[in-house]
């Protein structure tokens, strides 16, 4: 079978969809993961501007209904990559400047020592405004956009802007989102539709989903048991830290710093988060641009494929190469870290990519709590997306996205080598054969 021809899978209990034969290992990894998971998942991969993997399997809810081709899943911090992409679109339109003060676009922001904070510092998690636990009295406040904006306006930064890098686990979306809404005059949900979904013809990308689309949403299935003993009050807060702390602590010890549990709580665990339902319809219909995106893997992969191709895909120009180069430049930081005590290799809104077979130097994207993730690598023209509905992991995904990503990298590199060999071994065409001389 020719290398460039996709292989279509027959409907099977585990997987449905299609894949290019060079990416068969991705299907193997996904099958293994589904065998160990109580839920379902979908993977989509683009290579050189074309979809080469579009697979799904498992179940979409606790009732055992199968994952469908159009199933979307809540994807937590993977949403930050979408919010960041919107910011770069607005910069490209001339509506925002990375180095301008936030208060230029949002005048009420200039309170409580925040007047000097820049858009760049917000995008690189250096504004000192990660402490949502101190800003609001309960997690349900996240459903009220105006309440969250007023709370941020009245809040003093934890440190002078630029002094530390502290992951803005939940506040990032309101900071970025309010700037975008101020300069565009549109809601965040409208911006997602107008600036990403429409030009790229995406199927299944919402941050604030309409009620009529919620039938497609997978239900989050939380694990009932964890191997780490509980140390916090009962609920999701405890599960977050029990799942995340070992991995984070290991990373911290490797670079000789202590895990700052208080800053993790401040950033990721507003009071009442244990009873906050990210699967509830009222949550999915709200916009929480750091945490409640409802996506198909297909939509995420296509957005990142556009970025991997330099900002244009299939005739749709999303952002210029010049703006994209600025957005993807690694950001300087002081070395002082909070919340996540190791270097995430931040770009403007995207972090570096981590796989079980190393980190592609130019890879960028965003992974999420629960295991989802999406990213791109321009040199390889590769884009990868995974959505899931079960598991915990860390705030930046877990080994599932790392293993899927490793399989995708290996396949893309092998496909590239095969293509180069074919070009090298191909006979030269001659003018007598009806072609221009080589």
N, C-alpha and C positions, 0 to 999 in steps of 0.2 A: 504494500500500500504506500503511495507517495507520502512523504513526510508532511507536506503542507495540507493534507486532507484530514479533517477531524474524524474521530471515532465516536459514534453515537452509542450510548449505553442503552441496553434494553431495560425496561422498568424492573426494578429489583427491590427487595425489602430494605436494603441498606442505602443505595444510592440511585439517583436519577439525574438526567442531564447529559452533558457531553464534555469531551475533553480531547485535546490534541494528543496523539500518541506519545509525543516527546514528554508530556506531563503526566504520564501514567502513575508515577510515584506519588503525586499529589492525591490521587484517588485512593491509593493504598493507605496513606497517612490518615486521610479523612475517615476511611472505613475503620481503621484501628481506633480512632478517637471516638467514633460513634458507638463502638462496641463497649467502651468504658464509660459512656455518658448516659444519664437518664433522659436526656433531651435530644435536640436536633441541631443541625448546623447547615450552613451553605458557604461555598467557596466560589469566588470568581477571580479569574486571572486574565489580564491582558498582556500580550507580548507583541512588540513592534506594532502597536495600534490596533490589534485584532484580539477578540476574545478567544482564548485557547482552553480555558476551563470554566465551566458553569455547572456546578454539582450541588446537590442537596440531598439530605436524608435525615432519618430519625423522626422524632415526634415533636409537635409544636406546642403541646400542652400536657398537663397532668392527666387528661382524659385519654391520652394515647392517639390523638388525631395525627395523621402523618404530615410531615413538613411538605408544603407544596412549592411549585415553581415560583409563585409570587409572594411567599411568606416573608414578612419583615420581622425584625427582632429589635427590641430596645438594646442600644449598644453603648451606653454609658460614655466614657471619655473619648471614645472614637468620634463622638460628635464634635469634639474640639477641632478636629482636622477640617470638618465642614465649615465651622464658624471662621476658622483662620483663612480658609480659601476665599470666603466671602470678603474678608477684610482686604485681601490682596486684589480682588476684583475692584473694590472701591478705590484703593490706592491707584490702580491702573487707570481708572476713570478720572483721576485728579481730585477726588472728593476727600481724600484723607492723605496725610503725610506721616510716615513712620516716626519722624523726629519732631513732630509737633506735639504740644501739650494737649492732653486729653481735654482739658477745660476749654480749649478753643471750640471744640465741637459740642461740649457738654458743660456749659458754664457752671451749673450747680455742683459739679464735681469738685470745684476748687475750694473745698472746705477742709478744715481739720488737717492742714499740712499736706494736702494732695495737689496743690496748684502746679508743682513742677513735674509731676508724673507725665511721662510721654507715652505715646501709642506703642513705641518700640519696647518700653519697659513692661507694658501690659502684655504684649505678645510673647515676651521672653520670660514671663513670670518673675519680674523683678520689681513690681509696684508695691509689694508689701501688703497686699489686700487679700490674702488667702484665708483669713481667719473668720470664716462664716459662722462658726460656732459662737463667736463673741458678738456677731452682728445681729442675729435673729434668735428668737426665743424657742422656735420649733421648726422642724424641717418642712412642714406644710407651707411655710411662708414662701418657699421656692415656687409655688404655683401662682403667686401673685407678683407679676413683673414690676408693677409700680411700687409695691412695698419693698422689693429687693433693691430697686434703684435708689429709693429714699434712704434705705439702710446703709447702702454703700456711700452715699453722699455724706451721711452723718458720721462715718467711721474714720478714725485716724489710722494711718498705716502702721504696721508692726515695726517698721524700720524705715529710714530714709530711702527713697527710691534709688535702686541700683546697688544698695549695700549688700543685699543677699538675694539669692535665687530661691524662692519658695513656691512649690507647686500650688497653683490656684485651682484646686480640685473642682470646686463648685462655683466660685465667684467669677472665674474666667469668662464664662459664657455671658454673664450679665454685663461685665465690663466691655467686652468686645461687641456684644449685641446692642448695647445702648448707643455706643459710638456709631454703629452702622445705621441704627434707626434714626438717629439725629441727622446724619448727613444725607440720608436717602428719603426720609419721610414715609418709609414703609415699615411694616412690622417685620420681625425676624422671619416668621413663617413665610411671609410674602417674598422676602429676599431670597430665601432658599428656592422657592418655586421660580421666581423671575430670572434669577442670575445663574442658577445651576441646573435645575430640572428642565426648564424649557429649552435653553440653548443646546444642552447635551442629550435631550430626550431621555431622561432618566426614568426608570420605572421603580418607584418605591424609595423616596428620600423625603423624610419629613422631620422637622423639628417644630412640633405643634401640628399634629395630624388632624385632618378633618374627620368628623365622626363616621362618615360613610366609608372610610378606608380602614377602620379599626378591625374589621373582620379578618384582615390579613395579618394581624399582629400575633406573633408567638407569645406564649405565656412564659414568664421567667420561672424556672424550676430550681429552687435553692437546695443544696445538699443538706441532708438531715443531720449528718455527723461530720465532725472534723477531728483530726488527730491531735490538735493543740488544745490544751485545757483552757476553759473560759477564764478570762481575767477581768472582764467588763460586764456591765449590766446586760441582761438577756436581750437578744435582738440582733439586728443586722450590724450595728456598730461593733459588737463583739466579734461577729463573724468576719467582718472586714479585717480587723486587726489580727485575729487568729490566723487568717489565711495569708495576710500580707506581711506580717512582722518577720517570719523566718527568712523570707527572700530578701526583704529590705535590710534586715539586720546583717545577713551575710554580705550584702553589697557594702554596707557601711563599714564592717570590720575590714574588708579588703583595702579600703582607702584610709583606715585609721581614724574613723570618726564614730561617734556614738549615735545610736538611733534616738531621735527626738520624738517620742510618742505624743507629747503634748501638741507639737506642731502638726502632726498627722491628724489628731483629733480635731484641731482647729480648722484644718483644711477640708477634711473628708466626712466629718461626723457631727453635723448640727444636731441639737437635741431632738430626740424623737425619730431619728433616721431609722431606728429598728422597726418602727411600725409604718414607715413611709413606703407605699406600694408603687414601684416604678412600672408595674404592669397595668395599673388601674387606668381606666379610660380618661379620667380627669387629668391624670399625670401625662398621658400620651398626647392629650389635646392641648396641653400647655407648652410653652417654649422654655426649656432649660438648656441653653445652647452649649453647656459644658457636660451634659449628662443624659439627656433623654431623647436623643435622635432615634427615629424609627426607620430602619434601613433594610434594603435587600443588599446582599453582597454584590449583586450586579451593579447597583447604582454607585456604591462606593468605589468599586474597581474602575468603572468608567470615568468617574471624576478624577481619580488619581492617574488613569491612563492619559487623560488630557494633560495633566501637569507633567507627566513623564515625557510627553511628546513636545514639551516646550510651551504648553498653554493653548494648543489648538488641536482639535481632533475631528475628523470627518467634516471639515469645513466650518466647525464651530470654534470661534476664537474666544477663549475665556479670559486669558490674561497674557500680556506681552512677555516675551523672553526676558526683556530688561527688568521688569518688575519681579518676575519669577527668580531671576538670579539674585536680586536683593533679598527676597523673602527666604531663600534657601541658604544664605550665607550663615555659617555658625556664629552665634552671638557670644560676645565676650561676657565674662562674669567675674566677680571678685574672688571666687573660690569659697565664699561663705554660703552654706546651703542650709535650707530648712525644709521640712516635710519629707522630701526624698533626698537622702544624704549622699547621693552620688550623681555624677555628671550625666545628664540625659542628652547631652549634645544638642541643646535647643537651637533650632532655627527660629524664624518668626512664626510661632504658633505650632510648629511641628517638632517632634523629637527625632533623634536618630533611630535606626532600625536594628533590632536585636534578634538574631536567629540562633538555632542550635548549631549552626556551622559558621559562626562569625557575624560580623556586622558590615554590610556593604557601605563603603565609605560615603557614597553620595545618597544613600537611602534616607528618606524622610517620610513621616506620616504621623499617625497617632493610634495607639492601642488603648483598650479600655478595660475597666474592672469587669469581671465576668468572662473575659476571654476573647472578646471581639478585637478586631484591629484592621487597619487598612494603610497601605503605604505605596510609595513609588520609588523607582530607581532610574533616573534619566539615561545613564550610560547604557544600560541594558534595555531601555524602553519597556520596563516591566512595572506592572501594577498588580497588587495582591490585596484581596479583601476576604475576611472571614467574619461571619456573624454566627452567634450561638445563643442558646436560651437556658443553659445550665452551667453551673460551676461558679467559682469565685475568683481565684487567682489574686493578682496584685492590681493596683491602680493602672498598671500598664500591661494588661493582658496576662497570659500565662503560657505554659509550654505548648499549648495547642497552636496559637498563632506563630510561635517561634519555630515549631516543626513544619507547619504548612509553608512558612516563609522559606525555610531551608530547602525544602523539596522544590519550591518554585525557582529559587536561585540556581540550584543544581541543574534543573531542567532547562532553564533559559540559557545557561552557559553551555550546556551540551548541544542545544539546538544551534547556538551561535557558532560553535566549532564545526558542526556538521555543515552549516551553510558556507563557512569559509572554505572547507575542503572541497565542496562542490564547485565553488567559484574557481578555486585554484586548478582543479582537474578538468574543468570544462574546456573543450577544444575551441580555438579561436575561430570566429566567423570570418568569412571572406566576402569580398564584393561580389564574386560570382554566385554566392548563395543568396543574393538579394538583400544583403544588409550592408551597413556602412562598415568599412574596415575597422578592425579592433585597434 
